[in-house]
Amino acid sequence: HGGEDYVFSLLTGYCDPPAGVSVREGLYYNPYFPGQAIGMAPPIYNEVLEYED
């Protein structure tokens, strides 16, 4: 599946589903995951981290 490129895409590829696509409750849309719905919550997103620099 692409090794480290797949892992990077999987961890950073979470986004809102496109219009007309619904994802069951408890799942998250990720176009890089087979089936595009994954049970693992997004581990990284912009509002979580604050840098003091």
Residue, then its C-alpha position, 0 to 999 in steps of 0.5 A: h500500500g505504499g509503506e510510509d507514504y500510506v501511513f503519512s496519508l492515513l494520519t493526515g488525510y482526515c477531512d469532511p466527506p464530499a457532498g452526498v457521502s455519509v459516514r456512520e456515527g463513530l467513523y471518520y472519513n478518510p479517502y486514503f483508508p480502504g472503504q473511506a470510513i475509519g474507526m480511529a479518530p484523527p490523531i492530528y489536527n490544527e486546533v490541537l497543537e499550540y506552539e510558543d514560537 
